[in-house]
Amino acid sequence: MKVPANRLIFMGLRTFRAFVGSLVEAFRLAVDSIRSTPLRSSLTVVGVVIGVATVALVGGLLEGVQKFILVQVGDLAPNVIRIEKAAFQDFKGDGQQFVLAQAKRPDLLPDDLDELVRQSPPDLDLAGLATAALSVKARGKSLEGISIQGITPNAFPLVSVRVASGREFNATDDRFRKPVCVVGMDVVTNLFDGRDPVGREVTLGNVPFSIIGVAEPKGAQFGTSQDGFVLIPLRTFTKLLGERSRSMVFLASPKSGADLNVDEAVEVVRAGLRRRHGLKPGIGDDDFSITTAKSAQAFGNTVKGVVGAAIFPLTAIALVVGGVVVMNMMLASVTERTREVGIRKALGATRTDILIQFLMEATLLTGCGGAFGTLAAWGIAVLAGKFTGFPVAIPVWAFLLAFFSAVAVGLTFGVLPARRAAALDPVLAISRE
């Protein structure tokens, strides 16, 4: 006999309402049970909190490692290419090979840059950067270890420096090796009490320089200020410290509106520098490193994946420990409430009702542990970022993974106690003290 559609809908609604009612009742009973044993419930939640916080913090740590690598490689814009003697990412984390390359590979020098400029197409912008650490003095004060960077005039946009007051140095300043400089905000704050120093003098080492510009502040990264620098023309730098005193970094970028893309620019630079170093096309490895924002991102993702594969299984142990604690607590609860379960079954509660009741209790405990664990992880990340400067900002996916892992642990480790409770014989359960 065919059942009318409206009756089927009514029956379905009634079944759904009954199911919702059983969930509400299970929730109420679970809350009452948890409140009746506050100490045991609190200790159970603490075990879950530790596991969840560990998972979330590991996720934040992996994100931090990736950001740290990107900053260490260089603050590269998507269209900027960095050419240097050796880059750590080329050696897949092998520090020994990186150190050997730094020792054996030829330095990149101003003559190499000039030759690259001559060989490269006009729509490729090429700039140079050399760095040293010197004392900076002015008005009877001194700053030690300030980064003195000799750059070509066209390097300002490539190294993400903008002048807030004054001007940049130009090709004339570089050609005639003029003693002019653009200073970072740390120099302004510490040597000039925050006043605009344009037009004043500052001494680099023992050589006086005229300040012609002040760079916009960059702020701090990983707890370290990014504004402790002085920029001077590259030729002035080589006059001050020697042309062959250190290896340079070259920066390249296709000019705005050029038909040349980043990959093509990389090949132009690679071919030109290999010719300069006497390397035959297609034979042997490069004796220099080329980094782009894309390759730096890929390296960061690789390290993140390797570290994650090693660490995440360890964090699972913390969650399993929390799950064992939950299961032990629930088994003890079933034993203590045997008579209660028997009475409920005698009054009409089904095995499903009992199963839902105890699963609800386990899920509530781990859900609370998950919520408190994510909050604890967030607090630890904030404090770690504030006091260490390392970026431990926890991504949303790590919070969600930690929370839902906690709920899954509650369901998984709550099944055995719940099934044991649901399988109790009501007569034997009621008679048991």
C-alpha positions in Angstrom: 0.0 0.0 0.0 1.3 3.4 -1.0 1.8 5.9 1.8 0.7 9.4 1.0 3.5 12.0 0.6 2.2 14.3 3.3 2.2 11.4 5.8 5.7 10.5 4.9 6.8 14.2 5.5 4.9 14.2 8.8 6.6 10.9 9.9 10.0 12.3 8.8 9.5 15.5 10.8 8.4 13.5 13.9 11.4 11.3 13.7 13.7 14.3 13.3 12.1 16.1 16.3 12.5 12.9 18.3 16.2 12.8 17.3 16.8 16.4 18.2 15.0 15.9 21.5 17.3 13.0 22.3 20.3 15.1 21.5 19.1 17.9 23.8 18.4 15.4 26.6 21.9 13.9 26.1 23.5 17.3 26.2 21.7 18.2 29.4 22.7 14.9 31.0 26.3 15.3 29.8 26.5 18.8 31.3 25.1 17.5 34.7 27.6 14.7 34.7 30.5 16.9 34.0 29.4 19.4 36.7 29.1 16.6 39.2 32.8 15.7 38.9 34.5 19.1 38.4 38.0 18.0 39.4 38.1 14.9 37.2 36.5 16.8 34.3 39.0 19.6 34.6 41.9 17.3 34.6 40.5 15.6 31.5 40.1 18.9 29.7 43.7 19.9 30.7 45.0 16.8 28.9 43.1 17.7 25.8 44.2 21.4 26.0 47.9 20.3 26.0 47.4 18.2 22.9 45.4 20.8 21.0 47.7 23.6 21.9 50.6 21.5 20.7 49.0 20.9 17.3 48.1 24.6 16.8 51.5 25.8 17.8 53.3 23.4 15.5 51.1 24.8 12.7 52.1 28.3 13.7 55.8 27.3 13.9 55.7 25.9 10.4 54.2 29.1 9.0 56.8 31.1 10.9 59.7 29.0 9.5 58.4 29.7 6.0 58.1 33.5 6.6 61.6 33.5 8.2 63.1 31.8 5.2 61.5 34.3 2.8 62.8 37.2 4.8 66.3 35.7 5.1 66.4 35.1 1.4 65.5 38.6 0.7 62.5 40.9 0.6 62.0 40.2 -3.1 59.2 41.7 -5.2 57.6 39.3 -7.7 59.6 40.7 -10.6 63.0 41.1 -8.8 65.9 38.6 -9.4 68.7 38.3 -6.8 72.1 37.1 -7.9 74.7 36.3 -5.3 77.7 34.2 -4.7 75.8 31.4 -2.9 72.2 31.1 -1.6 71.4 28.6 1.1 68.3 27.4 -0.8 70.4 26.0 -3.6 71.9 23.4 -1.3 68.6 22.0 0.0 69.5 22.7 3.6 73.1 21.3 3.5 75.0 23.9 5.5 78.4 22.4 4.8 78.0 22.6 1.1 76.8 26.2 1.4 79.9 27.1 3.4 82.1 25.4 0.9 80.4 27.3 -1.9 80.9 30.6 -0.1 84.6 29.8 0.2 85.3 28.4 -3.3 83.0 30.3 -5.7 84.3 33.6 -7.3 83.2 36.9 -5.8 80.7 39.0 -7.7 82.5 42.4 -8.2 81.6 45.8 -9.8 83.4 44.7 -13.0 81.1 41.8 -13.3 78.1 44.1 -12.9 79.4 46.5 -15.6 79.9 43.6 -18.0 76.4 42.3 -17.3 75.0 45.7 -18.0 76.9 45.9 -21.3 75.7 42.4 -22.4 72.0 42.7 -21.3 69.1 44.1 -23.3 68.0 47.6 -22.6 64.7 46.5 -21.1 66.4 44.7 -18.2 67.3 46.9 -15.1 70.5 45.7 -13.3 71.6 47.1 -10.0 74.4 46.3 -7.5 74.5 46.1 -3.7 77.5 45.7 -1.4 77.3 45.6 2.4 79.7 46.3 5.3 79.3 47.1 9.0 80.9 50.3 10.3 80.5 52.7 13.2 78.4 55.7 12.5 79.1 58.9 14.4 77.5 62.4 14.7 77.1 65.1 17.3 79.4 63.3 19.7 77.3 60.1 19.6 78.1 56.7 18.0 76.3 53.7 16.7 78.1 50.4 16.2 77.5 47.7 13.6 75.2 49.8 11.4 74.8 48.2 7.9 76.6 50.4 5.3 75.2 49.5 1.9 76.8 50.7 -1.3 74.2 50.6 -4.1 73.8 51.8 -7.6 71.4 54.7 -8.0 68.8 52.5 -9.8 68.7 50.1 -6.8 66.3 52.1 -4.6 63.1 50.5 -5.8 64.7 47.1 -6.0 65.7 47.1 -2.4 62.3 48.5 -1.3 63.7 51.8 0.0 61.7 55.1 -0.4 63.0 58.5 0.6 60.8 60.3 3.1 62.7 63.6 3.1 65.5 64.9 1.0 66.5 63.0 -2.2 68.1 59.8 -3.5 71.6 60.0 -4.8 71.9 59.9 -8.5 74.3 58.8 -11.3 76.4 61.9 -10.9 76.9 61.2 -7.2 78.0 57.7 -8.1 80.2 58.6 -11.0 82.2 61.1 -9.0 82.2 59.0 -5.8 80.6 61.8 -3.8 80.5 61.3 0.1 76.7 61.5 0.3 74.3 59.1 2.0 70.6 58.3 2.7 70.1 57.2 6.3 67.6 54.9 8.0 65.3 55.9 10.8 67.5 54.3 13.5 70.3 56.7 12.7 67.9 59.6 12.8 66.5 58.5 16.2 69.7 57.7 17.9 72.1 60.3 16.5 69.8 63.3 15.8 67.1 62.8 18.4 64.5 62.2 15.7 65.1 65.6 14.0 65.4 65.8 10.2 69.2 65.5 9.6 69.2 66.4 5.9 72.1 68.7 5.2 74.0 67.6 8.3 77.1 65.4 8.4 77.6 61.9 9.7 80.9 60.0 9.9 81.2 56.5 8.5 84.3 54.9 10.0 86.6 58.0 9.8 85.1 59.6 6.7 82.5 62.4 6.8 79.4 62.1 4.7 76.7 64.6 3.9 73.1 63.3 4.6 71.0 64.1 1.5 68.0 61.9 2.4 66.1 60.0 5.1 64.4 56.6 4.2 60.9 55.8 5.1 60.8 53.5 8.2 60.5 49.8 7.5 59.8 48.7 11.1 61.0 45.5 12.7 61.0 41.9 11.6 61.5 39.0 14.1 62.3 41.6 16.8 65.1 43.2 14.8 64.9 46.7 13.4 65.1 47.0 9.6 66.0 50.7 9.8 69.6 50.5 11.0 71.3 51.2 7.7 73.1 53.9 5.7 73.0 53.9 1.9 75.9 55.4 -0.1 76.7 55.3 -3.8 78.4 52.0 -4.9 81.5 53.7 -6.3 81.9 55.7 -3.1 81.6 52.4 -1.2 84.4 50.8 -3.3 86.5 53.9 -2.7 86.0 53.7 1.0 86.4 49.9 1.5 88.1 48.6 -1.6 86.6 47.3 -4.9 87.5 43.7 -4.1 86.9 43.6 -0.4 83.7 41.6 -0.5 81.3 39.8 -2.9 78.3 41.9 -4.1 74.7 41.1 -4.7 73.2 41.9 -8.1 69.5 42.7 -8.5 67.7 42.5 -11.8 64.2 43.3 -12.9 62.4 43.7 -16.3 61.6 47.4 -16.8 58.0 48.5 -16.7 56.2 47.7 -20.0 59.1 45.5 -21.2 58.4 42.3 -23.2 60.9 40.5 -21.1 59.4 38.4 -18.3 61.1 37.2 -15.1 62.0 33.7 -16.4 63.5 35.2 -19.5 65.4 37.7 -17.5 66.8 34.9 -15.3 68.2 33.2 -18.4 69.7 36.4 -19.7 71.5 37.0 -16.4 72.6 33.4 -16.1 74.0 33.3 -19.7 75.9 36.6 -19.2 77.4 35.7 -15.9 78.5 32.2 -17.1 80.3 33.8 -20.1 81.9 36.3 -17.6 83.1 33.3 -15.5 84.3 31.3 -18.5 81.7 28.6 -18.2 80.6 26.9 -21.4 76.8 26.8 -22.2 75.1 23.7 -20.9 78.2 22.3 -19.3 78.7 22.2 -15.6 76.8 23.9 -12.8 76.6 27.6 -12.2 79.1 29.1 -9.8 76.6 31.6 -8.5 73.1 31.6 -7.2 69.9 33.1 -8.6 66.9 33.7 -6.5 63.4 34.9 -7.4 60.3 35.4 -5.2 58.9 32.2 -6.8 62.0 30.1 -6.0 62.1 31.5 -2.5 58.5 30.6 -1.9 59.1 27.1 -3.3 62.0 26.6 -1.0 60.0 27.8 2.0 57.2 25.4 1.1 59.7 22.5 0.8 61.2 23.2 4.2 57.7 23.6 5.7 56.7 20.2 4.3 59.8 18.4 5.5 59.6 19.9 9.0 55.9 19.3 9.1 56.3 15.6 8.1 58.7 15.2 11.0 56.9 17.1 13.7 53.2 16.5 13.1 53.4 12.7 13.9 54.9 13.7 17.3 52.1 16.1 18.0 49.6 13.3 17.4 51.1 11.6 20.4 49.9 14.5 22.6 46.4 14.1 21.2 46.4 10.3 21.7 47.5 10.9 25.3 44.6 13.3 25.8 42.3 10.7 24.2 43.4 8.0 26.6 42.7 10.3 29.5 39.2 10.9 28.1 38.6 7.2 27.7 39.7 6.4 31.2 37.5 9.1 32.6 34.5 7.9 30.6 35.1 4.2 31.7 35.2 5.3 35.3 32.0 7.3 34.7 30.2 4.3 33.2 31.2 2.2 36.2 30.0 4.8 38.7 26.7 5.4 36.9 25.7 1.8 36.2 22.6 2.0 38.3 21.6 5.3 36.6 22.0 3.7 33.2 19.9 0.7 34.3 17.0 2.9 35.5 17.1 4.9 32.3 16.9 1.7 30.2 14.1 0.4 32.4 12.1 3.6 31.8 12.4 3.1 28.0 15.8 4.6 27.0 17.2 2.7 24.0 20.8 1.6 23.5 21.1 4.4 21.0 20.0 6.9 23.7 22.6 5.7 26.1 25.3 5.6 23.4 24.5 9.2 22.4 24.5 10.3 26.1 28.1 9.1 26.7 29.4 10.1 23.3 28.0 13.6 23.9 29.8 13.8 27.3 33.1 12.8 25.7 32.6 15.2 22.8 31.8 18.1 25.2 34.9 17.4 27.2 37.2 17.3 24.2 35.3 20.2 22.6 36.0 22.4 25.6 39.6 21.2 25.6 39.8 22.1 21.9 38.4 25.6 22.5 40.7 26.3 25.5 43.7 24.7 23.7 43.3 27.0 20.7 43.0 30.0 23.0 46.1 28.9 24.9 48.0 28.4 21.6 47.0 31.9 20.4 48.2 33.4 23.7 51.5 31.6 23.5 52.0 32.7 19.9 51.3 36.3 20.8 53.8 36.2 23.7 56.4 34.4 21.6 56.1 36.9 18.8 56.4 39.8 21.3 59.4 38.6 23.2 61.4 36.6 20.6 60.4 38.4 17.4 59.9 35.0 15.7 56.7 34.9 13.6 54.5 32.3 15.3 51.2 33.7 14.0 48.9 30.7 13.9 47.0 30.3 10.6 43.2 29.6 10.6 43.8 26.1 9.2 45.9 25.2 12.3 43.2 26.3 14.7 40.5 24.4 12.8 42.8 21.3 12.6 43.5 21.4 16.3 39.8 21.9 17.3 38.3 19.3 15.0 41.1 16.8 15.9 40.1 17.2 19.6 36.4 16.5 18.7 37.5 13.5 16.7 39.5 12.2 19.6 36.5 12.6 21.9 34.3 10.6 19.5 37.0 7.9 18.9 38.0 7.3 22.5 34.4 7.8 23.7 33.0 4.9 21.7 34.3 2.1 23.9 32.9 3.5 27.1 29.6 4.5 25.4 29.1 1.0 23.9 29.9 -0.6 27.3 27.2 1.6 28.9 24.7 0.9 26.1 25.2 -2.9 26.4 24.4 -3.0 30.1 21.5 -5.3 31.1 18.9 -3.0 32.9 18.1 -5.6 35.6 21.7 -6.3 36.5 22.5 -2.6 36.2 19.8 -1.6 38.7 20.8 -4.3 41.2 24.4 -3.3 41.1 25.5 -0.9 43.9 
